[in-house]
Amino acid sequence: MVEEPEGPEAVQRATDACLRLLAVRARSRHELTLALERKGYASPVREAVMARLEQWGYLDDAKFARERAASLLGKGKLGPRAVLQRLQAHGLEGAVARQALASAKDAVGFDALAAARQVLERRRLAGRPLDAKEQARAGRLLLSRGFAPDVVTQLVGEPSLDPSGQDE
């Protein structure tokens, strides 16, 4: 990969590249920095672009984190742990991600038990007695979606996470 030369023209090209990415969806500082790095822009150019975007109001990691967390929680498919993991995958610091998650829970009125129940209903694993294999499957599903073990226990009981279930 050939590194782009530095200078005002490089900063403008890098800014344009970031604006094209932001036109598609909001992005974190980390995501934009990685995109510019992959395109071969030097560190001073990347820093100048990030400063410019922040000054224009296009770059606000805390706002991005709150909006992303609210969007993910609002869909009802993921629990808080999975949302936190996704925020951190966007390159957001742990404290920023946790604060955004807490704020988003309040904003969307997130109820972990109701969301987990909804996930089970979509998979036809709610509203009826489950055999041992289905109980294990339901428990694994909820845990993989980022729901806390106590929520899983409340909805599914004490599932054996052994994929074969209990043979009787």
C-alpha positions in Angstrom: 0.0 0.0 0.0 1.4 3.4 -1.0 1.0 6.1 1.5 -0.8 9.2 0.4 1.3 12.4 0.5 0.6 14.9 3.2 -0.7 18.4 2.6 -4.0 20.2 2.1 -4.9 18.2 -0.9 -4.5 14.9 1.0 -6.6 16.3 3.9 -9.3 17.3 1.5 -9.4 13.9 -0.3 -9.4 12.1 3.1 -12.2 14.4 4.4 -14.2 13.6 1.2 -13.7 9.9 1.8 -15.0 10.2 5.4 -18.0 12.3 4.3 -18.9 9.6 1.8 -18.7 6.9 4.5 -20.8 9.1 6.9 -23.4 9.6 4.2 -24.1 5.9 4.4 -24.4 5.6 8.2 -23.0 7.2 11.4 -19.5 6.0 12.3 -17.2 6.1 15.3 -13.9 7.9 15.3 -12.1 4.5 15.3 -14.0 3.3 12.2 -13.1 6.4 10.2 -9.5 6.3 11.3 -9.2 2.7 10.3 -10.8 3.5 6.9 -8.3 6.3 6.3 -5.4 4.1 7.5 -6.5 1.3 5.0 -6.5 3.9 2.2 -2.9 4.8 3.1 -3.3 8.3 4.6 -0.6 9.4 7.0 -1.2 9.9 10.6 -1.0 13.8 10.5 -3.7 13.7 7.7 -5.9 11.4 9.6 -5.7 13.6 12.7 -6.4 16.7 10.7 -9.5 15.1 9.2 -10.8 13.9 12.6 -10.3 17.4 14.0 -12.2 18.9 11.1 -15.1 16.4 11.3 -15.4 16.9 15.0 -15.4 20.7 14.6 -18.2 20.4 12.0 -20.2 18.2 14.3 -20.0 15.0 12.2 -17.9 13.1 14.8 -19.3 12.5 18.3 -18.5 9.1 19.7 -20.8 9.5 22.7 -23.8 10.5 20.5 -23.0 7.7 18.1 -22.8 5.2 21.0 -26.1 6.3 22.4 -27.9 6.1 19.1 -26.4 2.8 18.2 -27.2 1.3 21.6 -30.8 2.6 21.4 -31.2 1.2 17.9 -29.9 -2.3 18.9 -31.9 -2.5 22.1 -35.0 -1.1 20.4 -35.1 -4.0 17.9 -35.6 -6.4 20.8 -33.2 -9.0 19.4 -30.2 -8.5 21.7 -29.5 -8.2 25.4 -27.3 -5.6 27.0 -24.2 -7.7 26.9 -24.4 -8.2 23.2 -25.1 -4.5 22.6 -22.1 -3.6 24.8 -19.9 -6.0 22.8 -21.1 -4.4 19.5 -20.3 -0.9 20.8 -16.8 -2.0 21.7 -16.4 -3.6 18.3 -17.0 -0.1 16.9 -13.9 1.0 18.8 -15.7 2.8 21.6 -14.0 2.9 25.0 -15.6 0.8 27.7 -16.8 3.7 29.8 -18.4 5.5 26.8 -20.0 2.2 25.7 -21.4 1.4 29.2 -22.7 5.0 29.7 -24.4 4.8 26.2 -25.9 1.5 27.1 -27.3 2.8 30.4 -28.7 5.9 28.6 -30.2 3.8 25.8 -31.9 1.4 28.3 -33.7 4.4 29.8 -34.5 6.0 26.5 -36.2 3.0 25.0 -37.6 1.7 28.3 -35.7 -1.6 27.9 -37.0 -4.5 29.8 -34.6 -7.5 29.6 -37.2 -10.0 30.6 -39.7 -8.9 28.0 -37.1 -8.7 25.3 -35.8 -12.2 26.1 -39.3 -13.5 26.1 -39.8 -11.9 22.7 -36.7 -13.7 21.3 -38.0 -17.0 22.6 -41.5 -16.4 21.1 -39.9 -15.7 17.7 -38.3 -19.1 17.9 -41.4 -20.8 19.2 -39.8 -21.6 22.5 -42.2 -19.7 24.7 -45.7 -20.3 26.1 -45.4 -24.0 26.4 -43.5 -26.6 28.5 -40.0 -27.3 27.1 -38.3 -30.7 27.1 -34.7 -30.8 28.2 -33.3 -30.3 24.7 -35.5 -27.3 24.0 -34.7 -25.9 27.4 -31.0 -26.1 26.7 -31.5 -24.6 23.2 -33.5 -21.7 24.6 -30.9 -21.1 27.3 -28.0 -21.1 24.8 -30.0 -18.8 22.4 -30.6 -16.2 25.1 -27.0 -16.3 26.4 -25.7 -15.9 22.9 -27.9 -12.9 22.4 -26.4 -11.2 25.4 -29.0 -11.7 28.1 -27.8 -12.1 31.6 -27.9 -15.6 33.2 -30.5 -14.5 35.8 -32.9 -13.5 33.0 -32.3 -16.9 31.3 -33.0 -18.7 34.6 -36.2 -16.7 35.1 -37.5 -17.6 31.7 -36.1 -21.0 31.0 -35.4 -22.4 34.5 -32.0 -24.0 35.0 -31.2 -25.3 31.5 -28.6 -27.8 31.0 -26.5 -26.3 28.3 -25.4 -29.8 27.1 -26.6 -29.8 23.5 -27.8 -33.4 23.8 -30.2 -32.5 26.7 -31.0 -35.2 29.2 -31.8 -38.6 27.9 -34.5 -40.5 29.9 
